[in-house]
Amino acid sequence: MKRFVKNYIKYRYFLRELIKKDIKLKYRNSVLGVLWTLLEPLLTMLVLVLVFSSLLGRKTENYAVFILSGRLIYSFYSGVTKQSLKSIRSNSGMIKKVYVPKYMYPLSSAFSNYIMFALSLLVLLCVALTQKIYPTVYAFQALYPLAVLFIIGLGSGMILSVMNVFFKDVEYLWNIFLMLLMYASAIFYQAESVINETNKYIFKLNPLYCIINSFRHAVFGTAMESWDVMYSGIFSISVLLIGFIVFIKNQDKFALHL
């Protein structure tokens, strides 16, 4: 850990440049550029509300805010894991020629996606205000699920980046998993509307659902559920630790497989 901190301090400027590069590449040749960070979630929300409001949103108050708050959390996790997964392979040329701590690549993916995610929260705030949902003291609770979200995104990204070096098929399998995860995270509907209270624990075993649920409590001004807080926190830290260990143990083999 001491070595990790020293390397981070030594290469922090390199990390900053990687983050800038990731953001620039994402919006390269785009007329609106970074503005898409605000427009994309807004347009996606409008489409989802139009499609699902008559089917799943009848019993959900303030459905636009409900669906947008879940979609933003999921979009960050999906984006950071997909980009981190490719981070080592896409920088193989530099890895073979220049020494830098290799964890800088998935770390930069996590930070760049988180910056874009933080900007997109402005859209959620504007939509909430138009729906007359105003921030309360419970809004400060959002700091917890947002921190946990970054941790699980980084941990998952480190694991996937290692797996993708040795097994390229992981990229395709992960896309399928993300599709399943989207429907298992109750983004478009309330869990209670598709499953009875007794079997609700099935959703509670999904850490991303717990993070989304905690975030929604903060947005709508209610107290977070203790299970969601405890489970998502423990799960996310565990994923980060596993990701760090797996990455450190395998990073010296990357050059042989790239």
N, C-alpha and C positions, 0 to 999 in steps of 0.2 A: 504493500500500500504506500509505503514511504517513497519507493521508486516511482510509483504511479503519479504521486503528487509532484515530484521533482520534474518528471517528464512533461506533465501538464503545464507547469510554470515555464519550463524551457521552450516548449513548442506552442505556447498559447497564441502567438502571432500567426503561426502556420495554421492553427485551428481557425482563427478568425478569417483568414483568406479562404479556407475551404468552405466555410459557411457562406461567405459572399459568393463564391463560385457556384455553390449549390442553388442559391436563390436566383442568381443571374441565369443559369442554365435552364431553370424551370420555366422562366418567362421569356426565354430567348425568341426573337422574331415575333413576339406578341405585341400588338398595337397598344393594348391597355396595360400590359406589364403587370405590376404588383396589384393593380386595381382588381385583377381577377380574384385575388384573395378575398375581396369583399363581395364581388359579384357572383362568384361561383356558388358559395353556400346559400346566398339569397335566391338565386334562380333555381337551385336544386330544391330548396325548401318549397318554393311556389309550385314546382312540378309535383313534388311528393304530397303536398297538401291537396292539390287538385285531384290526384289519383286516389289517395287513401282516405281523405276526409269523409267521404260518403260511406266507405266500407268499414273503416276502423276508428274513425275520429269522432263519431257521433256522441259517444259517452265521455270523451276527453275534453275537458275545458281548456281553452287557450291552446288549441291543437298545434298551431303554427310554432309557438315557442317550445312546446313539448317535443315536436319532431325535430326542430332545428338544434335544440340542446343535445339531443342524442346523436344526431347526424354529425355534428362538429367533433364530438369526442371520437366517434368511430372513424371519421375521415382522417383525423390525426394519426390514430393507431395504424390504420391501413397504409397511409402514406409513408410514415416513418419506417415501418417494417419492410415495405416494398423497396424503399430507397436504400435502407441499410443492408438489406439482403444482397444488393448488387454492388455495394460500396467497395468491397475488396477487389472483385473482378474488374470493375470499371476503372480502377486505379492501378491495375496490375503493372502497367509500364513504369509508373513512378515507384511502386513498391520494389521492383527489381533493380532499380538504378540508385535510388536515394534512400537512406535510412531515416525514417521517422517512426514514432510509435504507431503501430498499425491500428490501434483502437481509435486513433484520431479520425479515421474515415467514417465508421458508424456513429461516432460521437458528433461529428459535424452534421451528419444526416439528421440526427435527433434534434440538434439545436436549430438548424435551418427550418425544419418542419414545425418546430415549436414556435418559432418567431412568426411564421405564417399563420399558425393556429391562433396565436395570441391576437393578431390583427383581426382575424375573422370573428373573434368574440365581440368586436364592435358592432357587427351585424346583428348578433343575438341581442345585444343591449338595445339597439334601435327598435328591433321587432318587439321586444318585451315592452318597451315604453309605449309603442303604438297600441299594444294590447292592454295598456293600463296596468302593467305589472311593474311595480317600482321596487328598487333595491331596499332591502331591510337589513337588520343586523345579521340575519342569517346568511346574507350574501358573502360574508367573510369565510363561511364554511367552504366556499368554492376553492379556496387555496389548497385545501387538502386533496380533493380528487384531482385537481389539476397537477399537483406535485406527483401524486401517485401515478397519474397517466404518463408523465414524462419518464418516470422510473421504469415502468413496465414496457414502455415503448423502446427505451434504450436497451434494457436487458434482452427483450425479444429480438431486437435488431442485431445485437452482438452474436446471439446464438445462431440466427439465420445466416448472418454473413459468413460464419465459419462453415456451416452446413453447405452453403452454396459453393464454396471453394472445392469441396470434395464430391458433392452430389448436385449437379446442375439442375436436375429435375425438381429440386426443392422449390424453385421459382414458380413452376406450374402448379405444384401441389399446394403451395401457400395461397395462391390466388383462389383456388377452390375452397380452402379452409376459410379465407376471409369472407367469401360469399355466405358460407354457413354461419359464420360468426355474426354477420350483420343481422340475419334473421333470428339468431339466438340471443340478441342483445336488446330486444324490445324497443327498437328505434321508432317503429311506425305504430306501435300499439302498446297498451298497458298490459303487463304480464297477466293481471287478474282477468282480462277479457278473453284470454285463450286457454287459461288453465285455472283450476280451482285453487283455493287458498292452501289446501293440504299439500298439493304438489308444487307449490311455488318455489320450494327449495331447489328445484331443477335449474331455474334461472339464477338463483343465488350462488350456484357453483361456478357461474361464469364471472370472473373478476371484472371483465369489461362492463357487464351489466351492472355490477355493484358500483363501479365508478360513475357510470351514466346516471344511475339512480341517485347517488349522493349529490352529483352535480345538479340534477333537477330539483332536489330538495332545496339546495342553496338558491337556485334561480327563483323558485316559487315561494320562498320564504318560510320553510318548515325545517324542523330538526332532522339531521341525517340519522339513518338507522345504524345501530351499533354494529350489527353483523356486517353491513356493507363496508363500514369504516375499517373494522378489524381484518376482515378477510381480504379485501383488496390491498390493504397495506402490507400484510404478511406475504401474500402471494407475489406482489410486485417486487418487494425486497428480495425474496427468494429467487425470482427470475433474474434479477440484476446480478446477484451473487453467482448464480450458476453461469450466466452469460459471461461474466468477468473471468471466472475460472476456466471455462471452456475456451475462451478466446486466448488467454495467456498461454495455456498449455499447447495450443495448436498453431499459434502465429508463426513460429519458426518453420513450419512445414508449408506455408502458403506459397512461397516462391517455387517450390517443386511441382505444384499442381496448377499454377496459373499459365 
